[in-house]
């Protein structure tokens, strides 16, 4: 498989040309237009401080269909107890900074670089990047962020400082997205955390096909 070198032109190779690990291309930039084009074609940026920008499209793809959301009995009890208050888009910068900090502490890489943070904050200012926040009193206890395009939400990262905080925020976000007609939530790659909430893997080709139907263009 070939890893493609991007130029200044706003174009990506087809997602199915990615290597077995999902790496598709290298280079380009993190302009809003390029990031949105990437998501619309099933591609996302993921790289560390010491590497060039890398673009990925893994196969299979982890997704959650809103009507398949699975809330355990214990999580329902946590939600019912009401210790957490959930808001949307009130602390986007704090959410992404916490996601970056937690990722570094857990050794999952430094993929939420300062450059990435700036790019997604700009997307938030433009109305594309969105966040859900779980508050414990005045403390931001957990949250997540992603990109909303059409009836697809592309999840990026989540964090929790208190038990179940990110799950409570996630359930609230999925419920809100479902009410707005969201078709699918992209979770990117397999994690036990998201699988426990009802996410499942589908072939990349099926995911890309859904995006083509949503955005009315071939990926």
Order of alpha helices (4+ residues) and beta strands (2+ residues): beta-beta-alpha-beta-beta-beta-alpha-beta-alpha-alpha-beta-beta-beta-alpha-beta-alpha-beta-alpha
